[in-house]
């Protein structure tokens, strides 16, 4: 069976034409805002300190990359610690304190076809294709022994169960635990 080879180059987001790479928590330049206000699959990348150290990355997608970066730079004040934006903000601020650079890279994907459906950079405005590419790149990075993914894995059934439980009153939670688990503890 033949394999599927997809060519992806990660390119650092730059602050000016032929300029230096943008680094967390730098402010956006006008060039950066204009160049990266686009749909994108991106990754946050933390500088490695030593040879052999795993590369710590977070891969994501966004309808507008600059807005997505801003959500990490300035998470909503009411967000919980488990919220991705707040969690990444805290990790990256700790890296900054340790004098470790945190870069943002943008996936540059060569066109390819799956079952007659074409994918390329122009398709990143299509939410389904963008998310498919994000998940494909996550799967590839997850198989790389030299990478440590900062992405949280959320199982849809676990997430839905948690959402449903939050809607129950304390009495309903106790009754459900008693009925299905024989206990009202925990």
N, C-alpha and C positions, 0 to 999 in steps of 0.2 A: 504494500500500500504506500502510495506516495505521500510525502509530507507537504505541509503548507509553510512556505517561507515568506515572511513579511519583513520588509526592510524598514526599520525605524531608527532614526537618528535623534538623540536628545540634544537639543541646542539650548544653551543658556540664554535666558532673557536678558537683554542688554538695556542699559539706561540711555544710550545714545547710539546713533549710527556708528558702527565700528568702535563702540565704546566698551567700557568694562561691564561685567555681568552684574545684574541687580542682586543685592544681598539683603536678607532679612535683618533689620526692620527699616531699610532705607525708604525714603519718600520717593514717590513716582516723579519722573521728569515728564515734561510734555511729550517728548519722543516716546517714552515708555507707555504713557497712557494711550497715545494714538496707535502705536504698533501692536499693543497687546489687549486692546478692547475687542477681542475676537473670541469665538468659541474655540476651545482647546482641550487637549488631553495634556496634562502637565505632571511634573513630579517635583516635590520638595526633596532636596538632597543635602545631607549634613556632611561637612568636611570630615574626612577620616584623619585620625591623629597618627596612627601607626600603620606600617605595612602589615597586611594580613587582617586588619580590622574590617569587620563587615561594614558595607556601605548602608547607612540608615536612610531609607527613602519612604516617601508617602506619594502614592500615585492617585490622581483624581481627574475630574473633568469639570468643565464649567462652560456655561453659555457665554459668559464674558469673563475672561481670565483676570482682568484687573479688579473687577468686583469680587471675584472669588478670593483673590489674594487679600483684599481689604477685609473680608470677613475673618480671615486668620489674624491679620494685623490688629484688628479692633473687634474682638468678639462681642456679641450683644451682652449687655450688663446682666441680663437675667438668665443667661445660659448656664447650664449645669456643668460641673467639672468633666462629665463624660461626653459633653458636646464636642464634636470633632474640631471645630474652630477654636474653642477654648483650650482643649487638650493640646493641639498643635502649637498654639500661641505659647503655652507654658513650656512645652518641650523646647521650642525655638528660643525663647527668652533665656532658658537655662543654658542653652548652647552659646548664646551671645555672651553670657556671664563667664563662660569657660573659654571665651575667645575662639569659638568654633564658628566658621562661616556656614550659613544656611542659604543655599541657592535655589532658584526656581528654574527648571528646565521645561522646555516645550517639545512635545513629540512631533517630529517631522516624519510623516508616514508616506512612503512611496505607494502609488496606486496599486491595488490588488482586487481580485474578484473571488467571490465565494458564491457558487451556484447561480451565476449570472448576475449577481448584485455587486456593483462596483463600490469601492471605498477609496477615498483620497482626502486630501486636506480640505477640499471644497465641501465635503460632506459633513464636516464637524458641526455645522449648524443643525443637523438632524440629530435630535436627542438620542434616538435609539442607536444609531450608528456610533455616536460619540461614546455612549455608555458601553457598547459592545467592545469598542477599541480600548477603553479604560480597563474593562474586565480582562480582556485578552492580555494586555500589558501587565496587569496584576498577576495573572496566572504565570506568565513568563518570569517575572521578577520573583514570584514565590518559589519557583523551581531553582532559582539561582542561589547556590550555597554561599555566595559572597555578599548577599543582600539581607538586610533585616527590614521587613516591611513594618511601617508605623500605622498602616491601615488596620482598623478594627474589623474583625469578621463578625457580621451580624446575621444570624440565621433568621430568615423571615418568620418561621413559626414561633421562635422564641420571642421575637420582637412583637408579633401580633398578640401572643399570650400575655406579655407584659402590659401592652396597651389595654387589653380587656380587663385585666386584674385591677388596673388603676381606676377603672370606671365603677368598680364594685364598692359598695359601702362596707365599712368594717364588719358589720353583721353578716353581709353576704360572703365576705372572705372567710370568716370563721365557719359558717355553715358549709361552704364548699370544701374547705380543708377537712372538716369533720366527715362529710359524706364520702369524699374520695380518698382521703389519707388516714381516716380514723383518728384524727388528732386536730386540735385547734391551736397547737403550739406552732412556733416558727413562723 
